[in-house]
Amino acid sequence: MGKIKIGIVGGGASGFFAAIQAAKNGADVYLFEKSSKVLSKVLVSGGGRCNVTNGANSTSEFLKGYPRGNKFMKKVFRSFNPKDTVSWFESRGVPLKTEQDGRVFPVSDMSSSIANVLQEEAQSFGVKVIYQFGIQEVKVVNGKFLLKSTKENREVDKLVICTGGKPKKEGYTLVDQLGHSINPPIPSLFTFNAPASEIIALKGLSVPNGHIRFEGSQLQYSGPILITHWGISGPAVLKLSAFGAAWLHENHYEATALIKWHENFSEDGLRAELLNFKGVHPLKTISKNPLFGLPGRLWEFLTENAQIDQELRWEAVNKKKINKLIENLFRFSLKISGKTTFKEEFVTAGGVSLNEIDPNTMESKLVKGLFFAGEVIDVDGITGGYNFQAAWSTGFLAGNASSLTGQ
């Protein structure tokens, strides 16, 4: 009996992690990459710093970062969790740091530190990386996998598919050929366009702790909100887009967002504070004296939106205008029409159906010897290191299980 031969399809984060683990267990590992570069998403993510994982305090807290697949990931984390990720990189000479918002980066602030250690580790265990090997077809022949490319054919004993998320169902041909169901991919992690709103004149302004919800749904999220030249962005928006991916898709990305410019605002609290300010400072001009720590230009915009004259003083404001100002602060209505993909953090919701994969091994329940890892499966996370963590954990499991089972 020679060494077990394992084919890994896709040279991204999960592919490398699977390859390293399988080779470490003594398997003969071939990593097939259709382009001429590997780990490209690792290199560009987090603005070129690579957001490795998240420093959430507990597994249950961490799992809240997965709009889809969190029950599945709970089982996966029993074998390899975020703390294991941190020790894996640090024990290989890549110290990590946790930033205030929980995101974990290499101390070097360079994604190349992560890419280099993955490539070095793969090399040290003898992983053979085969570039520009685009697989057209995969067949199971006598219990082995026959991989057909334009160049040549290869045969492996076990196969790990790590081809990442794809924007269209056609991107999942190999999965399809092997008889697996695919939940149709839809975008996740995107910003909201509001082309008709005058608020886009305030591009570049942000609030640190706003709250946004969609009218007619339970979907809501708090966090920083940024006004852009096409609409709104920022962590609260991106996270809401992930949790609302299916709902927004069904609504053709047309919705009404209701924004609270501070998550702790309440109608009664705002009314009390505004009336109190009016009593203490009756001669101050409303639009020129921002309250609640809001940026001056935003305050001016909101007072104008409440039909408060630029020169109006507090002493002369009537109840109707105060109510309108409260409405703008507490429930600013923004018509969303369309989306913009968020930089390089492009993520798809959808992929290989989870009920066809064993979460303890990442092995297919339909095809013996076939494994999956990374974004190709129907798991996706919000921004902040969750998608990479899913890649490391599922890659580790798939690499381990594929190399430990007999031929």
Buried (B, 14 or more C-beta within 10 A) or exposed (E): EEEBBBBBBBBBBBBBBBBBBBBBBEBBBBBBBBEEEBBBBBBBBBEEBBBBBBBBEEBEEBBEBBBBBBEBBBEBBEBBBBEBBBEBBEEEEBEBEBEEEBBBBBEBEBBBBBBBBBBEBBEEBEBEBBEEBEBEEBEBEEEBBBBEBEEEEBEBBBBBBBBBBBEEBEBBBBBBBBEBEBBEBBBBBBBBBBEEBEBBEBEEBBBEBBBBBBEEEEBBBBBBBBBBEBBBBBBBBBBBBBBBBBBBBEBEBEBEBBBBBBBEBEEEEBBEBBBEBBEEBEEBBBBEBBEBEBBEBBBBBBBBBBEBBEEBBBEEBEEEBBBBBBBBBBBBEBBBBBBEBBEEBBBBBBBBBBEBBBBEBBBBEEBEBBBBBBBBBBBBBBBBBBBBBBBBBBBBBBBBBBBBBEE
